[in-house]
Amino acid sequence: MPPYENESTPFIAESQQKGSKSLRQYLLAPVNLQYADLPLLACCFVTGNTIFLALGVAGLLVNRAHLHWLRSLLAIGTFMLGSLVSADVTRRYGNTRRLSLSLNFLLQAVFIIIAAILITADVIPENNPNSDRILIGIPFLAAQFGAQVAASRALGYGEIPTTVLTSVYNDLASDPKLWTWRNAKRNRRAAAAILILGGGICGGWLSRLTEGFAIVLWIGGAMKVLLCIAWLAYGEAVE
């Protein structure tokens, strides 16, 4: 990734520049990628929470073998759909523009919040392992994962595993500069693994504390909304 000469924080755009631009120009301006990995690392924590929920649902379905193939089909299909829609939006408006990144994270937030509402409203039962309605929430969670991966690819941070850890373990172990003091990619991979693990632990703790999964999704949805807003305030790339 090319270095940036401007050392000012990318989160704060200068007020004079904002005033001289129209809203459309501001929203379509590319963001400064210097610290654009931070929102993706935040997504890793959300992933840990959501993976815990997915494991919980898998446990509920242990006695419903005929639903396993349908669960997998739903997850793969809607994951690909989420990637397709998200990639199309980012390509249409520009991969690194404020508007496209904000819309991407808004889409992710909407998917998580819908799943949270369904659980809160008891449309998806938390304590009934024999209900087919458990499958209703899978498409929303899988689609938000697809959108999340599309965002990480659009920003050019392929080393951050926003959904799975198997590749990052291999990349960490095989990194020829693993023990080098300055190694940004190694640092991002390690931080992502720790955040996913931490998110999973927190998700399990919250689920036990509240005796349900809904709180985990509400927190994940709220974090995605905050990231959506953060992209709108993100500093502009230096030409």
matplotlib code that plots the C-alpha trace (Angstrom):
import matplotlib.pyplot as plt

x = [0.0, 1.5, 2.6, 0.8, 2.7, -0.1, 0.4, -2.8, -5.4, -7.8, -10.8, -10.9, -11.4, -10.5, -13.5, -12.4, -12.2, -15.7, -17.1, -15.8, -17.2, -20.8, -22.3, -22.1, -18.4, -17.8, -19.6, -17.9, -14.4, -12.1, -11.1, -7.5, -6.5, -3.8, -5.9, -8.8, -7.8, -9.2, -12.9, -12.1, -10.4, -13.6, -15.5, -13.4, -14.8, -18.3, -17.5, -16.4, -19.8, -21.7, -19.7, -20.6, -24.3, -23.8, -22.3, -25.2, -27.6, -25.6, -25.9, -29.7, -29.9, -27.9, -31.0, -32.4, -30.0, -32.3, -31.8, -28.0, -27.9, -30.5, -28.6, -25.4, -27.2, -28.8, -25.5, -23.5, -26.1, -26.8, -23.1, -22.5, -25.6, -24.3, -20.9, -22.5, -24.7, -21.9, -19.3, -21.7, -22.4, -18.8, -17.9, -20.7, -19.7, -16.0, -14.3, -12.8, -15.3, -17.1, -20.6, -19.9, -18.1, -20.9, -23.6, -21.7, -21.6, -25.2, -26.2, -24.3, -26.0, -29.4, -28.9, -27.7, -30.5, -33.1, -31.8, -31.8, -35.4, -36.5, -35.0, -36.3, -39.8, -39.6, -40.1, -36.9, -37.1, -34.0, -34.9, -36.7, -34.3, -37.1, -38.3, -37.7, -37.8, -34.2, -33.2, -34.9, -32.0, -29.2, -29.6, -29.3, -26.1, -24.5, -25.3, -23.7, -20.6, -20.4, -20.7, -18.0, -15.6, -16.3, -15.5, -12.1, -11.3, -12.4, -10.1, -7.1, -6.6, -6.7, -4.6, -7.4, -9.6, -13.0, -14.7, -12.4, -9.1, -7.6, -5.9, -4.6, -3.0, -1.2, -0.1, 1.2, 3.2, 4.6, 5.5, 9.2, 9.2, 7.3, 9.9, 10.6, 9.9, 8.1, 5.6, 2.2, 0.6, 1.6, 0.3, -3.1, -3.4, -2.5, -4.9, -7.7, -7.2, -7.2, -10.3, -12.3, -11.3, -12.2, -15.5, -16.4, -15.6, -17.6, -20.5, -20.6, -20.4, -23.2, -25.3, -25.0, -25.6, -28.8, -29.8, -30.3, -28.6, -30.4, -28.1, -25.1, -26.8, -28.0, -24.4, -23.1, -25.7, -25.0, -21.2, -21.9, -24.1, -21.3, -18.9, -21.3, -21.4, -17.6, -17.0, -19.0, -16.7, -13.5, -10.7, -10.1, -7.3, -4.3, -3.6]
y = [0.0, 3.4, 5.6, 8.9, 12.1, 13.7, 12.8, 14.2, 11.8, 10.6, 10.8, 14.6, 16.4, 20.0, 22.3, 24.6, 21.8, 20.6, 24.0, 24.4, 21.1, 20.1, 17.2, 15.0, 15.7, 15.0, 11.7, 10.5, 11.4, 8.5, 8.0, 8.0, 4.4, 5.0, 3.7, 2.1, -1.2, -0.2, -0.5, -4.0, -5.0, -3.9, -6.2, -9.1, -8.6, -8.6, -11.8, -13.5, -12.6, -13.8, -17.0, -17.9, -17.5, -19.7, -22.4, -22.1, -22.6, -25.6, -27.1, -26.6, -28.4, -31.5, -33.7, -32.3, -34.0, -33.3, -29.6, -29.6, -29.6, -26.8, -24.7, -25.1, -24.3, -21.2, -20.0, -20.4, -19.0, -15.9, -15.4, -15.2, -12.9, -10.5, -10.5, -9.9, -7.0, -5.4, -5.6, -4.2, -1.2, -0.5, -0.8, 1.5, 4.3, 3.5, 1.0, 3.5, 6.3, 7.5, 6.8, 3.2, 2.2, 3.7, 2.0, -1.3, -1.1, 0.1, -3.0, -5.2, -3.4, -3.9, -7.6, -8.1, -5.9, -7.9, -11.1, -9.5, -8.3, -11.8, -13.4, -10.6, -11.0, -14.8, -15.3, -17.3, -19.3, -19.4, -22.4, -24.7, -27.0, -28.6, -25.5, -25.1, -21.3, -21.4, -21.3, -18.0, -16.0, -17.8, -15.9, -12.5, -13.4, -15.1, -12.1, -9.7, -11.8, -11.7, -7.9, -7.7, -9.7, -7.6, -4.5, -5.8, -6.7, -3.3, -1.6, -3.8, -5.5, -9.1, -10.1, -9.3, -12.4, -10.8, -14.2, -17.2, -17.8, -20.9, -18.7, -16.2, -19.0, -20.3, -16.8, -16.0, -19.2, -18.9, -15.2, -14.9, -11.6, -13.1, -12.0, -8.6, -5.7, -3.6, -5.9, -4.2, -7.3, -9.6, -7.1, -6.9, -10.7, -11.2, -8.4, -9.9, -13.4, -12.0, -9.9, -12.8, -14.9, -12.1, -11.5, -15.2, -15.2, -12.0, -13.4, -16.6, -14.6, -12.3, -15.2, -16.9, -13.7, -12.9, -16.5, -15.7, -14.8, -11.6, -9.2, -10.5, -9.4, -6.1, -5.2, -6.3, -4.3, -1.2, -1.5, -1.7, 1.4, 3.3, 2.1, 3.2, 6.7, 6.7, 6.2, 9.3, 11.3, 9.6, 11.9, 12.2, 10.6, 12.8, 13.2]
z = [0.0, -1.0, 1.9, 2.5, 3.1, 5.1, 8.7, 10.0, 11.3, 8.5, 10.8, 10.7, 7.4, 7.4, 7.7, 4.9, 2.4, 3.5, 3.0, -0.5, -1.7, -2.5, -0.6, -3.6, -4.0, -0.4, -0.4, -3.6, -2.5, -1.8, 1.8, 3.2, 3.4, 6.0, 8.9, 6.9, 8.5, 11.8, 10.9, 9.4, 12.7, 14.5, 12.2, 13.5, 17.0, 15.6, 13.7, 16.9, 18.4, 15.4, 15.0, 18.6, 17.7, 14.6, 16.8, 19.1, 16.3, 15.0, 18.4, 18.4, 15.1, 16.2, 16.2, 12.9, 10.5, 7.5, 8.1, 7.8, 4.0, 3.9, 6.4, 4.4, 1.1, 2.6, 4.1, 1.0, -1.3, 0.7, 1.5, -2.3, -2.7, 0.0, -1.7, -5.1, -4.0, -1.9, -4.6, -7.2, -4.9, -4.2, -7.9, -8.9, -6.6, -6.3, -4.0, -1.5, -1.6, 1.5, 0.1, -1.1, 2.2, 4.3, 2.3, 2.5, 6.3, 6.5, 4.6, 7.0, 10.0, 8.5, 8.0, 11.6, 13.1, 11.1, 12.6, 16.1, 15.6, 14.5, 17.7, 20.0, 18.6, 19.0, 15.3, 15.6, 18.8, 21.0, 23.1, 20.6, 18.8, 16.8, 15.1, 11.4, 12.0, 13.2, 9.6, 9.0, 10.5, 8.6, 5.3, 7.0, 8.9, 5.9, 3.6, 6.1, 6.1, 2.3, 2.4, 5.1, 3.0, -0.1, 1.9, 3.1, -0.5, -1.8, 0.7, -0.3, 3.2, 2.1, 5.1, 7.5, 7.9, 8.6, 8.5, 8.9, 10.7, 9.0, 6.3, 8.8, 10.9, 7.8, 6.7, 10.2, 10.5, 7.0, 7.1, 6.3, 8.3, 11.3, 13.8, 12.2, 14.4, 11.8, 10.0, 9.4, 7.7, 10.5, 13.1, 11.3, 11.1, 14.7, 15.8, 13.7, 15.3, 18.8, 18.1, 16.6, 19.7, 22.0, 20.3, 20.6, 24.3, 24.9, 22.8, 24.9, 28.2, 27.1, 25.9, 29.3, 31.2, 29.3, 28.5, 24.8, 21.6, 20.7, 22.7, 20.7, 17.4, 18.8, 19.8, 16.4, 14.6, 16.7, 16.0, 12.2, 12.4, 14.1, 11.5, 8.8, 10.3, 10.8, 7.0, 6.3, 8.5, 7.3, 6.0, 2.3, 0.4, -0.3, -4.0]

ax = plt.figure().add_subplot(projection="3d")
ax.plot(x, y, z, "-o")
ax.set_aspect("equal")
plt.show()
